[in-house]
Amino acid sequence: MIRLFNHYLSARTLLLTAIEMVVLFQSMVRGYQLRLAEYAMRLPVSEAALFTVVMVLMMTSLGLYEVRAEPFRTTVQRLLVAYVLTLVLMSVVFYLLPMFYVGRGVFAVSSLFAMGGVLLVRRMFFRVT
């Protein structure tokens, strides 16, 4: 157990969070590169970081990082709710801060990568550990 801000977190939970943060960040970058491949543009580092933070906060608020075991179907349901909440919050952020706007196509492709990646990571992670 690791103590962080007066909370005890298991190393397993921190490892899962770190892996999922990498997957979420890379999903936004890859979606951006795939959707806008014909244009020579900068990488969306700040947009990807914002998406990653919002998604991890939503997943944490819905209890996806709790220690208790649950069926995979419940995990998928919670992840879908976290994604919908992230979609709403990111839409508000895109409206209020247009410098973070990435476009519907990029966000859709990135979301598919993110959902698939997180589900794959969770499936493999809980089989191994």
Salt bridges, closest charged atoms under 4 A:
GLU20 OE2 - ARG122 NE 2.78
GLU47 OE2 - ARG42 NH2 2.97
GLU66 OE1 - ARG68 NH2 2.94
GLU70 OE1 - ARG68 NH1 3.17
GLU70 OE1 - ARG78 NE 3.54
